[in-house]
Amino acid sequence: FKQTEDIKEIILDPSDRETFLPKILKCGYIIFDITSDITQIQEALWILKAIESYLDSLHEEEPRAFTRMEDVRHFILISTIMTWALTKPISTEDEPVPFTEADFRKRKPHPNYKEHTDLEKEVIQAGKKYKDKFKNNCNSSRYKLWLRRRSLTFSFQDGMAE
């Protein structure tokens, strides 16, 4: 990955969890790619649960301060399109219809990608608990192709405009 001026740090090997966790809890955006290494699924789940625990403790210790807190954490999971592999296509008589976010629950993964699907569900569920403080998103690996052609900032702005 190329580090641009708006990216503070890229952590490729979070092997030392004691020093890694405080860094991750300070991040506004956490982008986690599980497409090339299946061991990253457990790492992503650990980070997701750590952020949830952190928000839980803040909420329990100081509920009023938590409500006023303006910090928002974003967890973006880059997963694989294979989590949709066995999903039946939606089509009309004239032409196929693309899947929408509403079809997310109906999807059927390839059997080898069940762990990916389970993590995607965890990511979406985690975002529902603290909607204003923890925004989560799952993207298929096609997103990586998009990033090769455009800057990350533009991709976020483009996605937010839709």
N, CA, C and O atoms as a DFTB+ gen file, in Angstrom:
648 C
 N C O
     1  1       0.833      -1.180       0.000
     2  2       0.000       0.000       0.000
     3  2       0.874       1.238       0.000
     4  3       1.937       1.266       0.621
     5  1       0.420       2.249      -0.694
     6  2       1.152       3.509      -0.731
     7  2       0.553       4.441       0.320
     8  3      -0.659       4.651       0.354
     9  1       1.393       4.986       1.159
    10  2       0.929       5.874       2.215
    11  2       0.918       7.306       1.710
    12  3       1.953       7.847       1.321
    13  1      -0.263       7.917       1.721
    14  2      -0.404       9.301       1.294
    15  2      -0.406      10.203       2.520
    16  3      -0.395       9.716       3.651
    17  1      -0.419      11.515       2.304
    18  2      -0.321      12.469       3.416
    19  2      -1.507      12.416       4.376
    20  3      -1.364      12.797       5.538
    21  1      -2.687      11.949       3.917
    22  2      -3.854      11.898       4.795
    23  2      -3.952      10.594       5.582
    24  3      -4.843      10.444       6.418
    25  1      -3.055       9.658       5.328
    26  2      -3.019       8.401       6.076
    27  2      -1.892       8.498       7.088
    28  3      -0.737       8.717       6.723
    29  1      -2.229       8.333       8.366
    30  2      -1.210       8.467       9.403
    31  2      -0.324       7.239       9.505
    32  3       0.893       7.357       9.652
    33  1      -0.937       6.042       9.425
    34  2      -0.142       4.832       9.606
    35  2      -0.837       3.648       8.948
    36  3      -2.060       3.521       8.998
    37  1      -0.041       2.793       8.337
    38  2      -0.530       1.534       7.794
    39  2       0.126       0.434       8.615
    40  3       1.352       0.330       8.666
    41  1      -0.694      -0.380       9.252
    42  2      -0.172      -1.454      10.093
    43  2      -0.460      -2.766       9.375
    44  3      -1.612      -3.185       9.269
    45  1       0.579      -3.399       8.890
    46  2       0.398      -4.633       8.138
    47  2       0.530      -5.878       9.004
    48  3       0.020      -6.937       8.638
    49  1       1.202      -5.769      10.142
    50  2       1.389      -6.935      10.999
    51  2       1.077      -6.573      12.449
    52  3       1.950      -6.097      13.174
    53  1      -0.163      -6.799      12.870
    54  2      -0.539      -6.465      14.252
    55  2      -0.209      -7.586      15.233
    56  3      -1.050      -7.957      16.052
    57  1       1.007      -8.128      15.158
    58  2       1.347      -9.289      15.979
    59  2       1.447      -8.970      17.472
    60  3       1.144      -9.830      18.298
    61  1       1.857      -7.778      17.829
    62  2       1.950      -7.388      19.237
    63  2       0.660      -6.665      19.619
    64  3       0.542      -5.453      19.443
    65  1      -0.291      -7.411      20.137
    66  2      -1.625      -6.859      20.414
    67  2      -1.614      -5.776      21.489
    68  3      -2.446      -4.870      21.456
    69  1      -0.692      -5.857      22.435
    70  2      -0.650      -4.862      23.512
    71  2      -0.331      -3.463      22.996
    72  3      -0.886      -2.483      23.495
    73  1       0.543      -3.355      22.017
    74  2       0.860      -2.039      21.452
    75  2      -0.075      -1.692      20.297
    76  3      -0.286      -0.520      19.985
    77  1      -0.628      -2.714      19.673
    78  2      -1.511      -2.501      18.528
    79  2      -2.878      -1.954      18.947
    80  3      -3.409      -1.056      18.293
    81  1      -3.445      -2.480      20.019
    82  2      -4.798      -2.095      20.441
    83  2      -4.948      -0.600      20.723
    84  3      -5.898       0.001      20.222
    85  1      -4.063       0.033      21.496
    86  2      -4.224       1.480      21.718
    87  2      -4.183       2.294      20.421
    88  3      -4.880       3.301      20.291
    89  1      -3.364       1.854      19.469
    90  2      -3.304       2.549      18.178
    91  2      -4.627       2.425      17.439
    92  3      -5.126       3.398      16.875
    93  1      -5.185       1.237      17.446
    94  2      -6.424       0.976      16.703
    95  2      -7.590       1.738      17.333
    96  3      -8.479       2.204      16.620
    97  1      -7.593       1.869      18.656
    98  2      -8.690       2.566      19.334
    99  2      -8.666       4.070      19.078
   100  3      -9.671       4.749      19.288
   101  1      -7.528       4.595      18.628
   102  2      -7.436       6.017      18.290
   103  2      -7.869       6.302      16.852
   104  3      -8.102       7.455      16.488
   105  1      -7.974       5.267      16.051
   106  2      -8.270       5.447      14.621
   107  2      -9.729       5.809      14.376
   108  3     -10.630       5.277      15.024
   109  1      -9.948       6.712      13.441
   110  2     -11.300       7.043      13.006
   111  2     -11.788       6.052      11.964
   112  3     -12.964       5.689      11.936
   113  1     -10.868       5.617      11.106
   114  2     -11.193       4.647      10.058
   115  2     -10.276       3.444      10.179
   116  3      -9.054       3.581      10.247
   117  1     -10.877       2.272      10.206
   118  2     -10.121       1.032      10.212
   119  2     -10.572       0.257       8.982
   120  3     -11.744      -0.095       8.850
   121  1      -9.640       0.002       8.095
   122  2      -9.950      -0.735       6.870
   123  2      -9.234      -2.070       6.967
   124  3      -8.010      -2.129       7.079
   125  1     -10.014      -3.135       6.922
   126  2      -9.453      -4.463       7.120
   127  2      -9.753      -5.320       5.906
   128  3     -10.911      -5.473       5.516
   129  1      -8.711      -5.879       5.307
   130  2      -8.829      -6.704       4.105
   131  2      -8.642      -8.176       4.484
   132  3      -7.574      -8.572       4.951
   133  1      -9.690      -8.979       4.279
   134  2      -9.603     -10.410       4.601
   135  2      -9.580     -11.273       3.339
   136  3      -9.776     -12.485       3.421
   137  1      -9.348     -10.673       2.191
   138  2      -9.449     -11.420       0.937
   139  2      -8.254     -12.324       0.653
   140  3      -8.418     -13.363       0.015
   141  1      -7.076     -11.964       1.101
   142  2      -5.901     -12.733       0.696
   143  2      -5.351     -13.666       1.770
   144  3      -4.514     -14.518       1.473
   145  1      -5.804     -13.519       3.007
   146  2      -5.263     -14.339       4.091
   147  2      -6.385     -14.684       5.068
   148  3      -6.918     -13.802       5.742
   149  1      -6.739     -15.955       5.143
   150  2      -7.866     -16.387       5.981
   151  2      -7.596     -16.148       7.471
   152  3      -8.542     -16.025       8.248
   153  1      -6.320     -16.080       7.886
   154  2      -6.025     -15.814       9.298
   155  2      -6.438     -14.402       9.697
   156  3      -6.612     -14.113      10.881
   157  1      -6.595     -13.529       8.716
   158  2      -7.003     -12.155       8.997
   159  2      -8.452     -12.075       9.479
   160  3      -8.856     -11.067      10.059
   161  1      -9.230     -13.121       9.244
   162  2     -10.621     -13.133       9.712
   163  2     -10.649     -13.053      11.231
   164  3     -11.415     -12.274      11.797
   165  1      -9.816     -13.858      11.899
   166  2      -9.764     -13.842      13.362
   167  2      -9.213     -12.519      13.883
   168  3      -9.670     -12.023      14.913
   169  1      -8.244     -11.946      13.188
   170  2      -7.701     -10.644      13.584
   171  2      -8.770      -9.560      13.478
   172  3      -8.916      -8.727      14.373
   173  1      -9.506      -9.581      12.388
   174  2     -10.567      -8.585      12.186
   175  2     -11.648      -8.727      13.254
   176  3     -12.147      -7.729      13.774
   177  1     -12.007      -9.963      13.579
   178  2     -13.017     -10.203      14.614
   179  2     -12.517      -9.717      15.970
   180  3     -13.279      -9.129      16.737
   181  1     -11.247      -9.957      16.269
   182  2     -10.671      -9.490      17.526
   183  2     -10.739      -7.967      17.614
   184  3     -11.124      -7.424      18.650
   185  1     -10.371      -7.277      16.540
   186  2     -10.405      -5.815      16.528
   187  2     -11.833      -5.306      16.674
   188  3     -12.091      -4.366      17.426
   189  1     -12.744      -5.924      15.961
   190  2     -14.156      -5.544      16.030
   191  2     -14.675      -5.661      17.464
   192  3     -15.326      -4.747      17.970
   193  1     -14.384      -6.783      18.112
   194  2     -14.830      -7.007      19.496
   195  2     -14.135      -6.047      20.466
   196  3     -14.741      -5.604      21.440
   197  1     -12.875      -5.729      20.204
   198  2     -12.144      -4.790      21.066
   199  2     -12.763      -3.399      20.998
   200  3     -12.896      -2.729      22.021
   201  1     -13.136      -2.967      19.814
   202  2     -13.774      -1.653      19.665
   203  2     -15.136      -1.656      20.345
   204  3     -15.506      -0.688      21.009
   205  1     -15.878      -2.742      20.180
   206  2     -17.181      -2.853      20.857
   207  2     -17.012      -2.785      22.375
   208  3     -17.766      -2.082      23.049
   209  1     -16.037      -3.503      22.913
   210  2     -15.784      -3.486      24.362
   211  2     -15.399      -2.095      24.839
   212  3     -15.843      -1.646      25.896
   213  1     -14.576      -1.418      24.057
   214  2     -14.164      -0.054      24.380
   215  2     -15.382       0.871      24.437
   216  3     -15.531       1.645      25.383
   217  1     -16.243       0.793      23.436
   218  2     -17.450       1.626      23.420
   219  2     -18.398       1.249      24.556
   220  3     -19.023       2.121      25.160
   221  1     -18.507      -0.048      24.847
   222  2     -19.341      -0.501      25.971
   223  2     -18.854       0.101      27.284
   224  3     -19.651       0.593      28.084
   225  1     -17.532       0.057      27.503
   226  2     -16.997       0.582      28.768
   227  2     -17.193       2.092      28.862
   228  3     -17.513       2.607      29.933
   229  1     -17.005       2.806      27.757
   230  2     -17.261       4.250      27.767
   231  2     -18.724       4.544      28.087
   232  3     -19.034       5.452      28.859
   233  1     -19.601       3.776      27.493
   234  2     -21.040       3.976      27.689
   235  2     -21.453       3.692      29.134
   236  3     -22.282       4.408      29.696
   237  1     -20.874       2.648      29.733
   238  2     -21.218       2.283      31.111
   239  2     -20.638       3.264      32.128
   240  3     -21.307       3.618      33.099
   241  1     -19.400       3.704      31.911
   242  2     -18.731       4.572      32.876
   243  2     -19.290       5.991      32.875
   244  3     -19.505       6.569      33.940
   245  1     -19.521       6.545      31.725
   246  2     -19.997       7.928      31.601
   247  2     -21.074       8.028      30.517
   248  3     -20.782       8.467      29.405
   249  1     -22.310       7.629      30.821
   250  2     -23.357       7.631      29.787
   251  2     -23.616       9.002      29.161
   252  3     -23.831       9.101      27.953
   253  1     -23.596      10.054      29.972
   254  2     -23.848      11.399      29.426
   255  2     -22.703      11.858      28.524
   256  3     -22.927      12.402      27.443
   257  1     -21.488      11.631      28.979
   258  2     -20.322      12.006      28.167
   259  2     -20.287      11.188      26.880
   260  3     -19.915      11.693      25.822
   261  1     -20.679       9.918      26.983
   262  2     -20.717       9.063      25.796
   263  2     -21.720       9.596      24.775
   264  3     -21.454       9.592      23.574
   265  1     -22.862      10.050      25.256
   266  2     -23.892      10.591      24.362
   267  2     -23.395      11.842      23.652
   268  3     -23.687      12.044      22.474
   269  1     -22.647      12.681      24.359
   270  2     -22.129      13.920      23.765
   271  2     -20.881      13.699      22.913
   272  3     -20.499      14.566      22.127
   273  1     -20.258      12.557      23.069
   274  2     -19.024      12.268      22.339
   275  2     -19.258      12.352      20.828
   276  3     -20.189      11.750      20.294
   277  1     -18.405      13.101      20.165
   278  2     -18.561      13.292      18.722
   279  2     -17.703      12.334      17.902
   280  3     -17.888      12.227      16.689
   281  1     -16.773      11.641      18.541
   282  2     -15.921      10.696      17.813
   283  2     -16.760       9.576      17.211
   284  3     -17.620       8.997      17.874
   285  1     -16.495       9.287      15.955
   286  2     -17.168       8.184      15.272
   287  2     -16.086       7.262      14.732
   288  3     -15.141       7.715      14.085
   289  1     -16.223       5.995      14.994
   290  2     -15.293       4.995      14.473
   291  2     -15.930       4.361      13.237
   292  3     -17.135       4.108      13.211
   293  1     -15.120       4.109      12.225
   294  2     -15.587       3.461      11.003
   295  2     -14.783       2.181      10.809
   296  3     -13.553       2.207      10.790
   297  1     -15.481       1.073      10.665
   298  2     -14.828      -0.213      10.403
   299  2     -15.263      -0.663       9.019
   300  3     -16.435      -0.968       8.793
   301  1     -14.316      -0.703       8.100
   302  2     -14.615      -1.081       6.720
   303  2     -13.941      -2.414       6.451
   304  3     -12.717      -2.533       6.505
   305  1     -14.757      -3.410       6.161
   306  2     -14.260      -4.751       5.893
   307  2     -14.257      -4.989       4.390
   308  3     -15.291      -4.879       3.731
   309  1     -13.093      -5.314       3.858
   310  2     -13.009      -5.688       2.448
   311  2     -12.988      -7.207       2.414
   312  3     -12.023      -7.844       2.838
   313  1     -14.061      -7.766       1.905
   314  2     -14.250      -9.208       1.875
   315  2     -14.260      -9.689       0.427
   316  3     -13.801      -8.982      -0.470
   317  1     -14.773     -10.864       0.209
   318  2     -14.757     -11.459      -1.121
   319  2     -16.164     -11.576      -1.693
   320  3     -17.137     -11.716      -0.952
   321  1     -16.258     -11.519      -2.976
   322  2     -17.539     -11.672      -3.659
   323  2     -18.052     -13.110      -3.526
   324  3     -19.219     -13.386      -3.802
   325  1     -17.179     -14.016      -3.105
   326  2     -17.575     -15.424      -2.955
   327  2     -18.608     -15.619      -1.841
   328  3     -19.207     -16.690      -1.742
   329  1     -18.819     -14.620      -1.018
   330  2     -19.877     -14.726      -0.006
   331  2     -21.258     -14.609      -0.652
   332  3     -22.276     -14.792       0.014
   333  1     -21.287     -14.309      -1.931
   334  2     -22.535     -14.237      -2.706
   335  2     -22.600     -15.345      -3.756
   336  3     -23.569     -15.400      -4.513
   337  1     -21.618     -16.214      -3.826
   338  2     -21.425     -17.143      -4.943
   339  2     -22.634     -18.012      -5.279
   340  3     -22.920     -18.217      -6.459
   341  1     -23.344     -18.524      -4.296
   342  2     -24.464     -19.431      -4.567
   343  2     -25.827     -18.750      -4.453
   344  3     -26.859     -19.421      -4.414
   345  1     -25.829     -17.440      -4.402
   346  2     -27.075     -16.680      -4.337
   347  2     -27.739     -16.699      -5.704
   348  3     -27.108     -16.428      -6.726
   349  1     -29.015     -17.023      -5.701
   350  2     -29.740     -17.060      -6.973
   351  2     -29.901     -15.645      -7.508
   352  3     -30.220     -14.722      -6.759
   353  1     -29.679     -15.479      -8.804
   354  2     -29.804     -14.136      -9.384
   355  2     -31.238     -13.627      -9.355
   356  3     -32.196     -14.392      -9.463
   357  1     -31.352     -12.339      -9.210
   358  2     -32.650     -11.681      -9.283
   359  2     -32.761     -11.175     -10.711
   360  3     -31.911     -10.417     -11.177
   361  1     -33.791     -11.590     -11.391
   362  2     -33.901     -11.124     -12.771
   363  2     -35.353     -10.904     -13.152
   364  3     -36.270     -11.522     -12.611
   365  1     -35.523     -10.022     -14.083
   366  2     -36.836      -9.804     -14.675
   367  2     -36.824     -10.510     -16.025
   368  3     -35.818     -11.106     -16.411
   369  1     -37.909     -10.442     -16.720
   370  2     -37.961     -11.094     -18.027
   371  2     -37.013     -10.439     -19.016
   372  3     -36.467     -11.113     -19.890
   373  1     -36.813      -9.150     -18.892
   374  2     -35.992      -8.420     -19.853
   375  2     -34.494      -8.484     -19.560
   376  3     -33.688      -8.745     -20.454
   377  1     -34.134      -8.247     -18.314
   378  2     -32.710      -8.181     -17.980
   379  2     -32.480      -8.517     -16.513
   380  3     -33.398      -8.414     -15.699
   381  1     -31.254      -8.920     -16.173
   382  2     -30.957      -9.207     -14.767
   383  2     -30.986      -7.931     -13.925
   384  3     -30.679      -6.842     -14.411
   385  1     -31.355      -8.084     -12.677
   386  2     -31.425      -6.962     -11.746
   387  2     -30.257      -7.109     -10.763
   388  3     -30.035      -8.203     -10.246
   389  1     -29.513      -6.042     -10.495
   390  2     -28.388      -6.151      -9.553
   391  2     -28.884      -6.354      -8.119
   392  3     -29.991      -5.954      -7.759
   393  1     -28.035      -6.981      -7.323
   394  2     -28.348      -7.155      -5.912
   395  2     -28.300      -5.804      -5.213
   396  3     -27.547      -4.913      -5.606
   397  1     -29.105      -5.667      -4.181
   398  2     -29.109      -4.451      -3.378
   399  2     -28.751      -4.805      -1.945
   400  3     -28.568      -5.975      -1.607
   401  1     -28.653      -3.792      -1.115
   402  2     -28.344      -4.016       0.293
   403  2     -29.427      -4.854       0.977
   404  3     -29.144      -5.582       1.929
   405  1     -30.643      -4.750       0.498
   406  2     -31.751      -5.523       1.066
   407  2     -31.568      -7.024       0.835
   408  3     -32.131      -7.831       1.575
   409  1     -30.798      -7.405      -0.168
   410  2     -30.567      -8.816      -0.479
   411  2     -29.464      -9.430       0.381
   412  3     -29.196     -10.627       0.281
   413  1     -28.833      -8.630       1.213
   414  2     -27.693      -9.067       2.025
   415  2     -28.016     -10.307       2.859
   416  3     -27.200     -11.226       2.939
   417  1     -29.175     -10.343       3.468
   418  2     -29.539     -11.476       4.334
   419  2     -29.890     -12.733       3.550
   420  3     -29.817     -13.837       4.091
   421  1     -30.263     -12.585       2.302
   422  2     -30.690     -13.722       1.486
   423  2     -29.528     -14.411       0.771
   424  3     -29.721     -15.450       0.140
   425  1     -28.359     -13.857       0.863
   426  2     -27.241     -14.387       0.085
   427  2     -26.788     -15.754       0.576
   428  3     -26.969     -16.116       1.738
   429  1     -26.202     -16.486      -0.333
   430  2     -25.702     -17.829      -0.031
   431  2     -24.225     -17.884      -0.430
   432  3     -23.888     -17.714      -1.602
   433  1     -23.349     -18.122       0.549
   434  2     -21.921     -18.152       0.232
   435  2     -21.487     -19.507      -0.324
   436  3     -22.172     -20.516      -0.157
   437  1     -20.354     -19.502      -0.977
   438  2     -19.681     -20.743      -1.341
   439  2     -19.272     -21.392      -0.014
   440  3     -18.873     -20.681       0.908
   441  1     -19.360     -22.725       0.106
   442  2     -19.035     -23.384       1.389
   443  2     -17.647     -23.044       1.945
   444  3     -17.463     -23.016       3.161
   445  1     -16.692     -22.793       1.088
   446  2     -15.341     -22.464       1.556
   447  2     -15.227     -21.052       2.120
   448  3     -14.184     -20.684       2.659
   449  1     -16.289     -20.259       2.002
   450  2     -16.249     -18.855       2.427
   451  2     -17.256     -18.553       3.536
   452  3     -17.677     -17.409       3.710
   453  1     -17.632     -19.579       4.272
   454  2     -18.591     -19.413       5.369
   455  2     -18.025     -18.506       6.464
   456  3     -18.749     -17.682       7.021
   457  1     -16.741     -18.654       6.772
   458  2     -16.117     -17.804       7.803
   459  2     -16.144     -16.330       7.404
   460  3     -16.348     -15.455       8.245
   461  1     -15.941     -16.068       6.133
   462  2     -16.006     -14.693       5.632
   463  2     -17.410     -14.127       5.853
   464  3     -17.579     -12.995       6.307
   465  1     -18.410     -14.945       5.520
   466  2     -19.809     -14.521       5.672
   467  2     -20.141     -14.271       7.137
   468  3     -20.808     -13.291       7.469
   469  1     -19.677     -15.155       8.009
   470  2     -19.939     -14.978       9.441
   471  2     -19.338     -13.670       9.952
   472  3     -19.967     -12.960      10.736
   473  1     -18.132     -13.356       9.512
   474  2     -17.505     -12.096       9.925
   475  2     -18.278     -10.902       9.379
   476  3     -18.477      -9.918      10.091
   477  1     -18.711     -10.975       8.136
   478  2     -19.498      -9.882       7.558
   479  2     -20.755      -9.632       8.392
   480  3     -21.122      -8.484       8.638
   481  1     -21.408     -10.704       8.821
   482  2     -22.606     -10.563       9.663
   483  2     -22.260      -9.902      10.997
   484  3     -23.002      -9.050      11.486
   485  1     -21.129     -10.299      11.580
   486  2     -20.678      -9.692      12.844
   487  2     -20.425      -8.195      12.674
   488  3     -20.785      -7.396      13.539
   489  1     -19.811      -7.828      11.567
   490  2     -19.505      -6.418      11.303
   491  2     -20.794      -5.607      11.210
   492  3     -20.907      -4.542      11.818
   493  1     -21.751      -6.106      10.459
   494  2     -23.027      -5.400      10.298
   495  2     -23.759      -5.316      11.636
   496  3     -24.309      -4.269      11.978
   497  1     -23.767      -6.409      12.390
   498  2     -24.449      -6.429      13.689
   499  2     -23.802      -5.454      14.671
   500  3     -24.503      -4.782      15.427
   501  1     -22.484      -5.373      14.665
   502  2     -21.775      -4.464      15.577
   503  2     -22.152      -3.016      15.311
   504  3     -22.235      -2.216      16.243
   505  1     -22.376      -2.677      14.074
   506  2     -22.749      -1.309      13.728
   507  2     -24.143      -0.922      14.182
   508  3     -24.457       0.264      14.274
   509  1     -24.975      -1.898      14.465
   510  2     -26.350      -1.607      14.891
   511  2     -26.433      -1.216      16.366
   512  3     -27.383      -0.549      16.776
   513  1     -25.455      -1.624      17.160
   514  2     -25.499      -1.363      18.602
   515  2     -25.297       0.117      18.919
   516  3     -26.058       0.696      19.695
   517  1     -24.290       0.720      18.331
   518  2     -24.005       2.143      18.544
   519  2     -24.009       2.840      17.186
   520  3     -22.954       3.183      16.652
   521  1     -25.181       3.043      16.642
   522  2     -25.323       3.562      15.272
   523  2     -24.611       4.884      15.042
   524  3     -24.057       5.106      13.965
   525  1     -24.617       5.760      16.027
   526  2     -24.010       7.078      15.848
   527  2     -22.517       7.108      16.164
   528  3     -21.837       8.084      15.847
   529  1     -22.008       6.060      16.777
   530  2     -20.609       6.053      17.215
   531  2     -19.737       5.037      16.477
   532  3     -18.511       5.148      16.485
   533  1     -20.365       4.052      15.843
   534  2     -19.614       2.964      15.218
   535  2     -20.270       2.610      13.890
   536  3     -21.254       1.873      13.847
   537  1     -19.716       3.141      12.814
   538  2     -20.257       2.916      11.470
   539  2     -19.476       1.780      10.816
   540  3     -18.246       1.798      10.782
   541  1     -20.198       0.803      10.302
   542  2     -19.547      -0.362       9.715
   543  2     -20.006      -0.587       8.291
   544  3     -21.117      -0.220       7.910
   545  1     -19.122      -1.203       7.507
   546  2     -19.408      -1.413       6.102
   547  2     -18.651      -2.642       5.613
   548  3     -17.497      -2.854       5.988
   549  1     -19.292      -3.446       4.784
   550  2     -18.644      -4.589       4.142
   551  2     -18.632      -4.352       2.642
   552  3     -19.657      -4.024       2.045
   553  1     -17.479      -4.519       2.049
   554  2     -17.339      -4.351       0.604
   555  2     -16.727      -5.609       0.019
   556  3     -15.898      -6.263       0.651
   557  1     -17.139      -5.940      -1.187
   558  2     -16.549      -7.100      -1.849
   559  2     -15.194      -6.726      -2.426
   560  3     -14.824      -5.552      -2.466
   561  1     -14.476      -7.714      -2.862
   562  2     -13.121      -7.470      -3.359
   563  2     -13.105      -6.625      -4.623
   564  3     -12.049      -6.119      -5.003
   565  1     -14.230      -6.461      -5.277
   566  2     -14.277      -5.582      -6.446
   567  2     -13.900      -4.159      -6.042
   568  3     -13.445      -3.368      -6.869
   569  1     -14.095      -3.845      -4.762
   570  2     -13.747      -2.529      -4.244
   571  2     -12.245      -2.272      -4.377
   572  3     -11.823      -1.135      -4.587
   573  1     -11.449      -3.323      -4.256
   574  2     -10.004      -3.172      -4.388
   575  2      -9.638      -2.691      -5.787
   576  3      -8.713      -1.896      -5.954
   577  1     -10.361      -3.171      -6.781
   578  2     -10.118      -2.711      -8.148
   579  2     -10.454      -1.235      -8.273
   580  3      -9.754      -0.486      -8.954
   581  1     -11.524      -0.824      -7.615
   582  2     -11.932       0.580      -7.616
   583  2     -10.822       1.442      -7.012
   584  3     -10.509       2.512      -7.534
   585  1     -10.239       0.981      -5.928
   586  2      -9.208       1.752      -5.240
   587  2      -7.941       1.897      -6.077
   588  3      -7.207       2.874      -5.925
   589  1      -7.684       0.949      -6.947
   590  2      -6.497       1.053      -7.798
   591  2      -6.620       2.217      -8.770
   592  3      -5.622       2.817      -9.169
   593  1      -7.859       2.529      -9.147
   594  2      -8.080       3.579     -10.132
   595  2      -8.337       4.939      -9.509
   596  3      -8.138       5.957     -10.172
   597  1      -8.763       4.989      -8.282
   598  2      -9.125       6.258      -7.641
   599  2      -8.506       6.324      -6.255
   600  3      -8.117       5.306      -5.680
   601  1      -8.424       7.512      -5.741
   602  2      -7.878       7.643      -4.390
   603  2      -8.919       7.183      -3.378
   604  3     -10.117       7.182      -3.664
   605  1      -8.466       6.800      -2.222
   606  2      -9.358       6.329      -1.170
   607  2     -10.337       7.409      -0.747
   608  3     -11.516       7.127      -0.533
   609  1      -9.869       8.633      -0.624
   610  2     -10.747       9.739      -0.241
   611  2     -11.885       9.886      -1.231
   612  3     -13.040      10.037      -0.832
   613  1     -11.573       9.843      -2.515
   614  2     -12.613       9.978      -3.531
   615  2     -13.614       8.831      -3.428
   616  3     -14.816       9.039      -3.591
   617  1     -13.128       7.633      -3.160
   618  2     -14.022       6.482      -3.042
   619  2     -15.008       6.665      -1.905
   620  3     -16.189       6.346      -2.042
   621  1     -14.522       7.183      -0.769
   622  2     -15.423       7.413       0.353
   623  2     -16.433       8.497       0.018
   624  3     -17.621       8.355       0.311
   625  1     -15.970       9.574      -0.590
   626  2     -16.886      10.655      -0.949
   627  2     -17.917      10.162      -1.950
   628  3     -19.097      10.498      -1.842
   629  1     -17.486       9.371      -2.922
   630  2     -18.380       8.836      -3.940
   631  2     -19.421       7.918      -3.296
   632  3     -20.602       7.980      -3.638
   633  1     -18.984       7.071      -2.367
   634  2     -19.900       6.159      -1.688
   635  2     -20.882       6.879      -0.782
   636  3     -22.028       6.453      -0.643
   637  1     -20.441       7.971      -0.163
   638  2     -21.321       8.724       0.732
   639  2     -22.354       9.524      -0.047
   640  3     -23.439       9.807       0.461
   641  1     -22.020       9.886      -1.272
   642  2     -22.947      10.680      -2.084
   643  2     -24.112       9.844      -2.598
   644  3     -25.174      10.382      -2.911
   645  1     -23.916       8.530      -2.687
   646  2     -24.969       7.672      -3.240
   647  2     -26.123       7.471      -2.293
   648  3     -27.080       6.772      -2.625
